[in-house]
């Protein structure tokens, strides 16, 4: 059986910015109230992700690869852009000030905000993005194996792009890379997350692999993360009451925006938990929850994974397919 690989030159930035928004999500946004005027309270991380996307569009890098890999990368970019758009639209109407009163007993102003929960579709979009980006690496591994074995040879079905957070045993490593040339084996070894020591837990390649594994068994959960606005000369006490966020503010602490407090909102994605010992290495990247630490990332984090794969790993290994 002879396998042929169609090759072309594709830029690292694929996908379309077009497409319609999900009707169900649109209805949920409409039901969420007027929210903040003109979307002033959109998260900094989401805006930053959009800016990074614009910068990347103006600095495209051409990479030699097959049509299959390019399609997977293009689909990943499509889902990521769709996720960014839908998140911005959701956040624009996700929070509404519903009550304001002065509590004479406490001597505090009480503000109550109604907060919408992110729609399930955001987690599904994140999962679709992760799947296509991780699949692109496995497509690359398959093609590298074909190139090494030669025309007429079919790689083993177990050929994947190996990703390890701790150094594998010698026999396990040899079995994982035996279908690749020595040069490819060395390049794959160099990008392994375990090469960073305890820093593997922050490695974009490991996060991609970890989320991908979890998403195969349970849906990625999109959650709201709220930050209280800062006030001059006072500490704001905030807490969650059902679906509402409540702030208690001293009267001598004027808010920034014309006498009214402001709330910063952004969406985070959770896909599992770490135990306490492992969580000590997260350096603030995980939140304590129910006795364990939640494994979370943001849209900016997803964009960073995409840029690492398309801007570093794929260009280095795809050169061997030219």
C-alpha positions, 0 to 999 in steps of 0.5 A: 500500500503506497501512501502519498502526502499532498504538500503545500505552503500554508501560513501559520494563521488559518481560519475564517472570522466569519460565521454565525453565532449560536442562537441559544447563546444569543437568547441567553445574552438577551435574557441577561439584562442590559449589563454594562454600557457598551461592554466597558467591563470586558475582561482584560485577558479577552481583549488581550487575546484579540490583540494578540490575534491581530498581531499574529495576522500581521506576522504570518510565517509560512510552513511546509506541511500537508493539507491534512495538518493545515486543515486541522490547524485551520479548524482549531483557529476557527474554533478559537476565534469563535470562542473569543467572539462569543465570550466577548459577546457574553461578557458584555451582558453578563453582569447587571447592578440590581440593588443598591442600599445603605446598611446603617447598622454596618455603616456600609453601602451594599451593592448587589450584582446579578451574574449570568453563568457562562453557557455550556457552548463556551466549554464545548468550543474550547474542547473543539479547539483543543481536539483539533490542535492536538490532532494536528500534532498526531497528523504531523507524527504520522507523516514524519513516520511515513517519511522515515519508513519510505514509500509503500510502508505504513506506520504502526497505528499507535504512532502519535506525537508523544508528550511526557510531563516526567521523563519516561523509562528508556524502553517506553521512550524508544517504543514511542519514537521508534517510527521516527528518524533520529533527527525527529526523535531529538527534536521531539525530545527537546520540546518535551514538558519534563525538560522544564523540571517542575515547570512542566505544569506551566508548559503549553504543550502539556496543558494542551495534552492534559486538557485534551485527555480530560475533554475525552471523558468530561466536558470542559466547564466555563465559569465566571471569574469576577474581580471587585473594582478598586476604591480609594482608601478602603478594602471592598468585601465581596461574596457570592449569594446564590447567583448574585455578587454582593459588595460591601463598601465603606461610605468614604471610599468613592468608586472610580466611575461616577459614584458607582462601583465597577466589576471586571469579569472574565471567563475561565475554563476548568477541566479537573483538579490537582491534589495538594502536593501537586498544586504547590507547583502551580504558583497561583495558576489554580484555584482551591476548590472542595479540598483540591486545586482546580485546573484552569486556564483562560482564553489568553492561555488557549491562544498561547497554546495555539501560538506555541504549537503553530509558531514553534513546534510545527515550523521546526518539525515541518521542515523535515517534511519539505 
